[in-house]
Amino acid sequence: MPILTLSETRIINATPTQVFQTVIGIDHYHRWNPWLKEAKGSVKPGDSVRVKVDLGRDKLEEYNHTILAYKTDKYFAWEDKGWFTFLTKGSRHRYFSLTEEGATHYRVELNLSGLFAGLAQRKFGAALSKGLAAEADALKNYCEAMTSN
């Protein structure tokens, strides 16, 4: 059970297929995601994705993720992997559904659990929440711009 769940919801004026394909297009994250400057890997459950992240430090930081689940146009989730995961586990779950207007209802959840999840919440909760919102906004802006072209 997660100690901390952060979430963001957006209505994106693009189809669930378009938004889903953007999210699973791992090699193209740098085009829309403000933090992930490079990503490589496969989106099959159990496979790994390696990312280079800009956290505002001198150099990009590298992290691994394991794909948890994938349901075309509906759901995509991954879990953080690294030296810290035995202390605090993080997972990101993305949900996509069609609205009556033909847009996408997009919801992303970031779950933290484990021995130091409470500490992570106190120390990084505000920054994680802000980052999750910025990422959801960036996805919305990118997908809507691609749809209007």
N, C-alpha and C positions, 0 to 999 in steps of 0.2 A: 504494500500500500504506500503510495507516494506521501511524503511529508509536505511537499510543496507541488502544487499544480498551477502553472501560469497558462493563460490562454488568450488568444486573440481571434476575433471573428471579423471577416470582411465579406461584403457582397462585391464580387468581381464581375464586371460586364464582359464576360467571355464564357464559353461553354466549360463544363467540368472537364471535358476531354482536353481542351486547350490548357487549362490551369494545371491539370494532372500531368500532362506531358512536359510542361515547364518544370514542375517540381521533380519529376523523375529523370529529367535531362541533366544528369549529374555533371557531365563534361561542360555544360553551359551555365553552371551556377554563377560564374563570374559576370555574366551578362546582366543579372538582375539582383543577386544577393549582395547586400552591402558589406558583408563580413567575409564570405567565402571567396577568396581570390583564385583558388584552383581546387578542383575536385576530380577525382578519378575513381572509377570502380563500377560495379555492377549492382543492379537493383533487385536481384533475385534474393529471396529470404535466405539468410545465413551468409550471404556474401558481404565483403567489406568495401567500404568507401573511405578513401584517404583524402583529407581536406587540408588546405593551407588557409589559415584564418588571420585576418588583420584585426588585432585587438588594440591597435594604437601603440604598439611597442616598436622597438627598433627593427625587428624582423618578423616575418610571418611565422605563426606557430602551426605545427602539424598535429592533427588529431585523426583518429580512426573511429569509424562507426560501423556497426553491424546492422544490416537490414533485418528488421523484425517481421514485417508483413507488407503485403502489396496486394491490393484489389483494384484492378483497372478502373479508373475514373471515380473511385470511391474512397480509397484509404491508402496511406503510405506511412510507414513508421521505421525509425532507426534508433539504435541505442549507442551511446558513447562507449568507447573502449579506450582504456589507457591506464597509466599507473594509478590514477585517482579513483578508478571505478570500484575498487574494493572498499573505499570509504564513502563515496557518494556516487550513485548511479544516476545517469540522466538519460531520458528518452524523449523523442519528439514524435508526436502523432499528428498527422494531417488528414483532415476529412473534407470531402468534396461532395456537394449535392446540387442538383438543379433546382433553381427557384421557378416559380410560376411565370416569371418574366423572361426566362431563358438565360439567366445569369447563373453564376456559381456562388453558392453559400460555402465559404471556406472557413474552416476552423483549424487552428493549430494549437496543440497542447504541449507544454514542456513539463515533464514530470521529473522530480528529484526524489530519491529515496536512499536509504542507507544510513550508516552510522553517523556521518557528519552532514546529513541533509539539512538539519536545522541550522547548523553553523553556516552552511552555504546560503541558506535562505536569508539569514541576517546580514551576511557580508556581501552577497552578490544579488540578492533578490530584486532590488530596484534596477540595477544595470541589466539583469536578465529580462525583466519585464519591458524595459525600454527597448532593448535589442529585439525582442520578439515582435513588438509593435512595429519597429522600423523594418524588419524583415517582411512582415505581412503587408505593410504599405508598399514596399518595393515590389513584391510579387504582384499586387493589384495593379500598380502603375505600369509594370512591364507587360503584363497580360493584356491590359486594356489598350496600351499603345500598339501592341502587335495585332490586336483585333481591328483597330481603326485603320491600319495600313492596307 
